[in-house]
Amino acid sequence: MINFRVVDLEKLIALLKKEGVEVLGEIKIYKQGKFAWILDVEGNKIELWEPSKEK
């Protein structure tokens, strides 16, 4: 699985859904940040991660 670090996960997921990208489940929130998963056109799972702002 590939993992990409993103700035605004909610905005990105909304845009990807609008473009027809398959989003797997809902955004999950953990201590490390927010996570979401999508499938690329070949069916590969991609993880999107917005790190938490806590330092």
Distance bins in CASP14 RR format, pairs under 12 A and 6 or more apart:
PFRMAT RR
TARGET T0000
AUTHOR 0000-0000-0000
RMODE 2
METHOD distances of the structure
MODEL  1
1 24 0 0 0 0 0 1 0 0 0 0 0
1 35 0 0 0 0 0 1 0 0 0 0 0
1 37 0 0 0 0 1 0 0 0 0 0 0
1 38 0 0 0 0 0 1 0 0 0 0 0
1 39 0 0 0 0 0 1 0 0 0 0 0
1 40 0 0 0 0 0 1 0 0 0 0 0
1 43 0 0 0 0 0 1 0 0 0 0 0
1 44 1 0 0 1 0 0 0 0 0 0 0
1 45 1 0 1 0 0 0 0 0 0 0 0
1 46 1 0 0 1 0 0 0 0 0 0 0
1 47 1 0 1 0 0 0 0 0 0 0 0
1 48 0 0 0 0 0 1 0 0 0 0 0
1 49 0 0 0 0 0 1 0 0 0 0 0
2 37 0 0 0 0 0 1 0 0 0 0 0
2 38 0 0 0 0 0 1 0 0 0 0 0
2 39 0 0 0 0 0 1 0 0 0 0 0
2 40 0 0 0 0 1 0 0 0 0 0 0
2 42 0 0 0 0 0 1 0 0 0 0 0
2 43 0 0 0 0 0 1 0 0 0 0 0
2 44 1 0 0 1 0 0 0 0 0 0 0
2 45 1 0 0 1 0 0 0 0 0 0 0
2 46 1 0 1 0 0 0 0 0 0 0 0
2 47 1 0 0 1 0 0 0 0 0 0 0
2 48 0 0 0 0 1 0 0 0 0 0 0
2 49 0 0 0 0 0 1 0 0 0 0 0
3 32 0 0 0 0 0 1 0 0 0 0 0
3 35 0 0 0 0 1 0 0 0 0 0 0
3 36 0 0 0 0 0 1 0 0 0 0 0
3 37 0 0 0 0 1 0 0 0 0 0 0
3 38 0 0 0 0 0 1 0 0 0 0 0
3 44 0 0 0 0 0 1 0 0 0 0 0
3 45 0 0 0 0 1 0 0 0 0 0 0
3 46 1 0 0 1 0 0 0 0 0 0 0
3 47 1 0 1 0 0 0 0 0 0 0 0
3 48 1 0 0 1 0 0 0 0 0 0 0
3 49 1 0 1 0 0 0 0 0 0 0 0
3 50 0 0 0 0 0 1 0 0 0 0 0
3 51 0 0 0 0 0 1 0 0 0 0 0
4 12 0 0 0 0 1 0 0 0 0 0 0
4 16 0 0 0 0 0 1 0 0 0 0 0
4 35 0 0 0 0 0 1 0 0 0 0 0
4 36 0 0 0 0 0 1 0 0 0 0 0
4 37 0 0 0 0 0 1 0 0 0 0 0
4 38 0 0 0 0 1 0 0 0 0 0 0
4 40 0 0 0 0 0 1 0 0 0 0 0
4 45 0 0 0 0 0 1 0 0 0 0 0
4 46 1 0 0 1 0 0 0 0 0 0 0
4 47 1 0 0 1 0 0 0 0 0 0 0
4 48 1 0 1 0 0 0 0 0 0 0 0
4 49 1 0 0 1 0 0 0 0 0 0 0
4 50 0 0 0 0 0 1 0 0 0 0 0
4 51 0 0 0 0 0 1 0 0 0 0 0
5 12 0 0 0 0 0 1 0 0 0 0 0
5 32 0 0 0 0 0 1 0 0 0 0 0
5 33 0 0 0 0 0 1 0 0 0 0 0
5 34 0 0 0 0 0 1 0 0 0 0 0
5 35 0 0 0 0 0 1 0 0 0 0 0
5 46 0 0 0 0 0 1 0 0 0 0 0
5 47 0 0 0 0 1 0 0 0 0 0 0
5 48 0 0 0 0 1 0 0 0 0 0 0
5 49 1 0 1 0 0 0 0 0 0 0 0
5 50 1 0 0 1 0 0 0 0 0 0 0
5 51 1 0 0 1 0 0 0 0 0 0 0
5 52 0 0 0 0 0 1 0 0 0 0 0
6 12 1 0 1 0 0 0 0 0 0 0 0
6 13 0 0 0 0 1 0 0 0 0 0 0
6 15 0 0 0 0 0 1 0 0 0 0 0
6 16 0 0 0 0 0 1 0 0 0 0 0
6 27 0 0 0 0 0 1 0 0 0 0 0
6 33 0 0 0 0 0 1 0 0 0 0 0
6 34 0 0 0 0 1 0 0 0 0 0 0
6 35 0 0 0 0 0 1 0 0 0 0 0
6 36 0 0 0 0 1 0 0 0 0 0 0
6 38 0 0 0 0 0 1 0 0 0 0 0
6 46 0 0 0 0 0 1 0 0 0 0 0
6 47 0 0 0 0 0 1 0 0 0 0 0
6 48 1 0 1 0 0 0 0 0 0 0 0
6 49 1 0 0 1 0 0 0 0 0 0 0
6 50 1 0 1 0 0 0 0 0 0 0 0
6 51 0 0 0 0 1 0 0 0 0 0 0
7 34 0 0 0 0 0 1 0 0 0 0 0
7 48 0 0 0 0 0 1 0 0 0 0 0
7 49 0 0 0 0 0 1 0 0 0 0 0
7 50 1 0 0 1 0 0 0 0 0 0 0
7 51 0 0 0 0 1 0 0 0 0 0 0
7 53 0 0 0 0 0 1 0 0 0 0 0
8 14 0 0 0 0 1 0 0 0 0 0 0
8 15 0 0 0 0 1 0 0 0 0 0 0
8 27 0 0 0 0 0 1 0 0 0 0 0
8 34 0 0 0 0 1 0 0 0 0 0 0
8 36 0 0 0 0 0 1 0 0 0 0 0
8 48 0 0 0 0 0 1 0 0 0 0 0
8 50 1 0 0 1 0 0 0 0 0 0 0
8 51 0 0 0 0 0 1 0 0 0 0 0
8 53 0 0 0 0 0 1 0 0 0 0 0
9 15 0 0 0 0 0 1 0 0 0 0 0
9 16 0 0 0 0 0 1 0 0 0 0 0
9 23 0 0 0 0 0 1 0 0 0 0 0
9 26 0 0 0 0 0 1 0 0 0 0 0
9 27 1 0 0 1 0 0 0 0 0 0 0
9 28 0 0 0 0 0 1 0 0 0 0 0
9 29 0 0 0 0 1 0 0 0 0 0 0
9 33 0 0 0 0 1 0 0 0 0 0 0
9 34 1 0 1 0 0 0 0 0 0 0 0
9 35 1 0 0 1 0 0 0 0 0 0 0
9 36 1 0 1 0 0 0 0 0 0 0 0
9 37 0 0 0 0 0 1 0 0 0 0 0
9 38 0 0 0 0 0 1 0 0 0 0 0
9 47 0 0 0 0 0 1 0 0 0 0 0
9 48 1 0 1 0 0 0 0 0 0 0 0
9 49 1 0 0 1 0 0 0 0 0 0 0
9 50 1 1 0 0 0 0 0 0 0 0 0
9 51 0 0 0 0 1 0 0 0 0 0 0
9 52 0 0 0 0 0 1 0 0 0 0 0
10 16 0 0 0 0 0 1 0 0 0 0 0
10 17 0 0 0 0 0 1 0 0 0 0 0
10 23 0 0 0 0 0 1 0 0 0 0 0
10 26 0 0 0 0 0 1 0 0 0 0 0
10 27 1 0 0 1 0 0 0 0 0 0 0
10 29 0 0 0 0 0 1 0 0 0 0 0
10 34 1 0 0 1 0 0 0 0 0 0 0
10 36 0 0 0 0 1 0 0 0 0 0 0
10 48 0 0 0 0 0 1 0 0 0 0 0
10 50 0 0 0 0 1 0 0 0 0 0 0
11 17 0 0 0 0 0 1 0 0 0 0 0
11 18 0 0 0 0 0 1 0 0 0 0 0
11 27 0 0 0 0 0 1 0 0 0 0 0
11 34 0 0 0 0 0 1 0 0 0 0 0
11 36 0 0 0 0 0 1 0 0 0 0 0
11 48 0 0 0 0 0 1 0 0 0 0 0
11 50 0 0 0 0 1 0 0 0 0 0 0
12 18 0 0 0 0 0 1 0 0 0 0 0
12 19 0 0 0 0 0 1 0 0 0 0 0
12 21 0 0 0 0 1 0 0 0 0 0 0
12 23 0 0 0 0 0 1 0 0 0 0 0
12 27 0 0 0 0 0 1 0 0 0 0 0
12 34 0 0 0 0 0 1 0 0 0 0 0
12 36 0 0 0 0 1 0 0 0 0 0 0
12 38 0 0 0 0 1 0 0 0 0 0 0
12 46 0 0 0 0 0 1 0 0 0 0 0
12 48 1 0 0 1 0 0 0 0 0 0 0
12 49 0 0 0 0 0 1 0 0 0 0 0
12 50 0 0 0 0 1 0 0 0 0 0 0
13 19 0 0 0 0 0 1 0 0 0 0 0
13 20 0 0 0 0 0 1 0 0 0 0 0
13 21 0 0 0 0 1 0 0 0 0 0 0
13 22 0 0 0 0 0 1 0 0 0 0 0
13 23 1 0 0 1 0 0 0 0 0 0 0
13 24 0 0 0 0 0 1 0 0 0 0 0
13 25 0 0 0 0 1 0 0 0 0 0 0
13 26 0 0 0 0 1 0 0 0 0 0 0
13 27 1 0 0 1 0 0 0 0 0 0 0
13 28 0 0 0 0 0 1 0 0 0 0 0
13 34 0 0 0 0 1 0 0 0 0 0 0
13 35 0 0 0 0 0 1 0 0 0 0 0
13 36 1 0 1 0 0 0 0 0 0 0 0
13 37 0 0 0 0 0 1 0 0 0 0 0
13 38 0 0 0 0 1 0 0 0 0 0 0
13 46 0 0 0 0 0 1 0 0 0 0 0
13 48 1 0 0 1 0 0 0 0 0 0 0
13 50 0 0 0 0 1 0 0 0 0 0 0
14 20 0 0 0 0 0 1 0 0 0 0 0
14 21 0 0 0 0 0 1 0 0 0 0 0
14 23 0 0 0 0 1 0 0 0 0 0 0
14 27 0 0 0 0 0 1 0 0 0 0 0
14 36 0 0 0 0 0 1 0 0 0 0 0
15 21 0 0 0 0 1 0 0 0 0 0 0
15 23 0 0 0 0 0 1 0 0 0 0 0
15 38 0 0 0 0 0 1 0 0 0 0 0
15 48 0 0 0 0 0 1 0 0 0 0 0
16 22 0 0 0 0 1 0 0 0 0 0 0
16 23 1 0 0 1 0 0 0 0 0 0 0
16 24 0 0 0 0 0 1 0 0 0 0 0
16 27 0 0 0 0 0 1 0 0 0 0 0
16 36 0 0 0 0 1 0 0 0 0 0 0
16 37 0 0 0 0 0 1 0 0 0 0 0
16 38 1 0 0 1 0 0 0 0 0 0 0
16 39 0 0 0 0 0 1 0 0 0 0 0
16 40 0 0 0 0 0 1 0 0 0 0 0
16 46 0 0 0 0 0 1 0 0 0 0 0
16 48 0 0 0 0 1 0 0 0 0 0 0
17 23 1 0 1 0 0 0 0 0 0 0 0
17 24 0 0 0 0 0 1 0 0 0 0 0
17 25 0 0 0 0 0 1 0 0 0 0 0
17 26 0 0 0 0 0 1 0 0 0 0 0
17 27 0 0 0 0 0 1 0 0 0 0 0
17 36 0 0 0 0 0 1 0 0 0 0 0
17 38 0 0 0 0 1 0 0 0 0 0 0
19 38 0 0 0 0 0 1 0 0 0 0 0
19 41 0 0 0 0 0 1 0 0 0 0 0
20 38 0 0 0 0 1 0 0 0 0 0 0
20 39 0 0 0 0 0 1 0 0 0 0 0
20 40 0 0 0 0 0 1 0 0 0 0 0
20 41 0 0 0 0 0 1 0 0 0 0 0
21 36 0 0 0 0 0 1 0 0 0 0 0
21 37 0 0 0 0 0 1 0 0 0 0 0
21 38 1 0 1 0 0 0 0 0 0 0 0
21 39 1 0 0 1 0 0 0 0 0 0 0
21 40 0 0 0 0 1 0 0 0 0 0 0
21 41 0 0 0 0 1 0 0 0 0 0 0
21 43 0 0 0 0 0 1 0 0 0 0 0
21 46 0 0 0 0 1 0 0 0 0 0 0
21 48 0 0 0 0 0 1 0 0 0 0 0
22 36 0 0 0 0 0 1 0 0 0 0 0
22 37 0 0 0 0 1 0 0 0 0 0 0
22 38 1 0 0 1 0 0 0 0 0 0 0
22 39 1 0 1 0 0 0 0 0 0 0 0
22 40 0 0 0 0 1 0 0 0 0 0 0
22 41 0 0 0 0 1 0 0 0 0 0 0
22 42 0 0 0 0 0 1 0 0 0 0 0
22 43 0 0 0 0 1 0 0 0 0 0 0
22 44 0 0 0 0 0 1 0 0 0 0 0
22 45 0 0 0 0 0 1 0 0 0 0 0
22 46 0 0 0 0 0 1 0 0 0 0 0
23 35 0 0 0 0 0 1 0 0 0 0 0
23 36 1 0 0 1 0 0 0 0 0 0 0
23 37 1 0 0 1 0 0 0 0 0 0 0
23 38 1 0 1 0 0 0 0 0 0 0 0
23 39 0 0 0 0 1 0 0 0 0 0 0
23 40 0 0 0 0 0 1 0 0 0 0 0
23 45 0 0 0 0 0 1 0 0 0 0 0
23 46 0 0 0 0 0 1 0 0 0 0 0
23 47 0 0 0 0 0 1 0 0 0 0 0
23 48 0 0 0 0 1 0 0 0 0 0 0
24 35 0 0 0 0 0 1 0 0 0 0 0
24 36 1 0 0 1 0 0 0 0 0 0 0
24 37 1 0 1 0 0 0 0 0 0 0 0
24 38 1 0 0 1 0 0 0 0 0 0 0
24 39 1 0 0 1 0 0 0 0 0 0 0
24 40 0 0 0 0 0 1 0 0 0 0 0
24 43 0 0 0 0 0 1 0 0 0 0 0
24 44 0 0 0 0 0 1 0 0 0 0 0
24 45 1 0 0 1 0 0 0 0 0 0 0
24 46 0 0 0 0 1 0 0 0 0 0 0
24 47 0 0 0 0 1 0 0 0 0 0 0
24 48 0 0 0 0 0 1 0 0 0 0 0
25 35 0 0 0 0 0 1 0 0 0 0 0
25 36 1 0 0 1 0 0 0 0 0 0 0
25 37 1 0 0 1 0 0 0 0 0 0 0
25 38 0 0 0 0 1 0 0 0 0 0 0
25 39 0 0 0 0 0 1 0 0 0 0 0
25 45 0 0 0 0 0 1 0 0 0 0 0
25 48 0 0 0 0 0 1 0 0 0 0 0
26 34 0 0 0 0 0 1 0 0 0 0 0
26 35 0 0 0 0 0 1 0 0 0 0 0
26 36 1 0 0 1 0 0 0 0 0 0 0
26 37 0 0 0 0 1 0 0 0 0 0 0
27 33 0 0 0 0 1 0 0 0 0 0 0
27 34 1 0 1 0 0 0 0 0 0 0 0
27 35 1 0 0 1 0 0 0 0 0 0 0
27 36 1 0 1 0 0 0 0 0 0 0 0
27 37 0 0 0 0 1 0 0 0 0 0 0
27 38 0 0 0 0 0 1 0 0 0 0 0
27 47 0 0 0 0 0 1 0 0 0 0 0
27 48 0 0 0 0 1 0 0 0 0 0 0
27 49 0 0 0 0 0 1 0 0 0 0 0
27 50 0 0 0 0 1 0 0 0 0 0 0
28 34 1 0 0 1 0 0 0 0 0 0 0
28 35 1 0 1 0 0 0 0 0 0 0 0
28 36 1 0 0 1 0 0 0 0 0 0 0
28 37 0 0 0 0 1 0 0 0 0 0 0
28 47 0 0 0 0 0 1 0 0 0 0 0
28 48 0 0 0 0 0 1 0 0 0 0 0
28 49 0 0 0 0 0 1 0 0 0 0 0
28 50 0 0 0 0 0 1 0 0 0 0 0
29 35 1 0 0 1 0 0 0 0 0 0 0
29 36 0 0 0 0 0 1 0 0 0 0 0
29 49 0 0 0 0 0 1 0 0 0 0 0
29 50 0 0 0 0 1 0 0 0 0 0 0
29 51 0 0 0 0 0 1 0 0 0 0 0
29 52 0 0 0 0 1 0 0 0 0 0 0
30 36 0 0 0 0 0 1 0 0 0 0 0
30 49 0 0 0 0 1 0 0 0 0 0 0
30 50 0 0 0 0 0 1 0 0 0 0 0
30 51 0 0 0 0 0 1 0 0 0 0 0
30 52 0 0 0 0 1 0 0 0 0 0 0
30 54 0 0 0 0 0 1 0 0 0 0 0
31 51 0 0 0 0 0 1 0 0 0 0 0
31 52 1 0 0 1 0 0 0 0 0 0 0
31 53 0 0 0 0 0 1 0 0 0 0 0
31 54 1 0 0 1 0 0 0 0 0 0 0
32 47 0 0 0 0 0 1 0 0 0 0 0
32 49 1 0 0 1 0 0 0 0 0 0 0
32 50 0 0 0 0 1 0 0 0 0 0 0
32 51 1 0 0 1 0 0 0 0 0 0 0
32 52 1 0 0 1 0 0 0 0 0 0 0
32 53 0 0 0 0 0 1 0 0 0 0 0
32 54 0 0 0 0 1 0 0 0 0 0 0
33 47 0 0 0 0 0 1 0 0 0 0 0
33 48 0 0 0 0 0 1 0 0 0 0 0
33 49 1 0 0 1 0 0 0 0 0 0 0
33 50 1 0 0 1 0 0 0 0 0 0 0
33 51 1 0 1 0 0 0 0 0 0 0 0
33 52 1 1 0 0 0 0 0 0 0 0 0
33 53 0 0 0 0 1 0 0 0 0 0 0
33 54 0 0 0 0 1 0 0 0 0 0 0
34 47 0 0 0 0 0 1 0 0 0 0 0
34 48 0 0 0 0 1 0 0 0 0 0 0
34 49 1 0 0 1 0 0 0 0 0 0 0
34 50 1 0 1 0 0 0 0 0 0 0 0
34 51 0 0 0 0 1 0 0 0 0 0 0
34 52 1 0 0 1 0 0 0 0 0 0 0
34 53 0 0 0 0 0 1 0 0 0 0 0
35 45 0 0 0 0 0 1 0 0 0 0 0
35 46 0 0 0 0 0 1 0 0 0 0 0
35 47 1 0 0 1 0 0 0 0 0 0 0
35 48 1 0 0 1 0 0 0 0 0 0 0
35 49 1 0 1 0 0 0 0 0 0 0 0
35 50 1 0 0 1 0 0 0 0 0 0 0
35 51 0 0 0 0 0 1 0 0 0 0 0
35 52 0 0 0 0 0 1 0 0 0 0 0
36 45 0 0 0 0 0 1 0 0 0 0 0
36 46 0 0 0 0 1 0 0 0 0 0 0
36 47 1 0 0 1 0 0 0 0 0 0 0
36 48 1 0 1 0 0 0 0 0 0 0 0
36 49 0 0 0 0 1 0 0 0 0 0 0
36 50 0 0 0 0 1 0 0 0 0 0 0
37 43 0 0 0 0 0 1 0 0 0 0 0
37 44 0 0 0 0 0 1 0 0 0 0 0
37 45 1 0 1 0 0 0 0 0 0 0 0
37 46 1 0 0 1 0 0 0 0 0 0 0
37 47 1 0 1 0 0 0 0 0 0 0 0
37 48 1 0 0 1 0 0 0 0 0 0 0
37 49 0 0 0 0 0 1 0 0 0 0 0
38 44 0 0 0 0 1 0 0 0 0 0 0
38 45 1 0 0 1 0 0 0 0 0 0 0
38 46 1 0 1 0 0 0 0 0 0 0 0
38 47 0 0 0 0 1 0 0 0 0 0 0
38 48 1 0 0 1 0 0 0 0 0 0 0
39 45 1 0 0 1 0 0 0 0 0 0 0
39 46 1 0 0 1 0 0 0 0 0 0 0
39 47 0 0 0 0 0 1 0 0 0 0 0
39 48 0 0 0 0 0 1 0 0 0 0 0
40 46 1 0 1 0 0 0 0 0 0 0 0
40 47 0 0 0 0 0 1 0 0 0 0 0
40 48 0 0 0 0 0 1 0 0 0 0 0
END
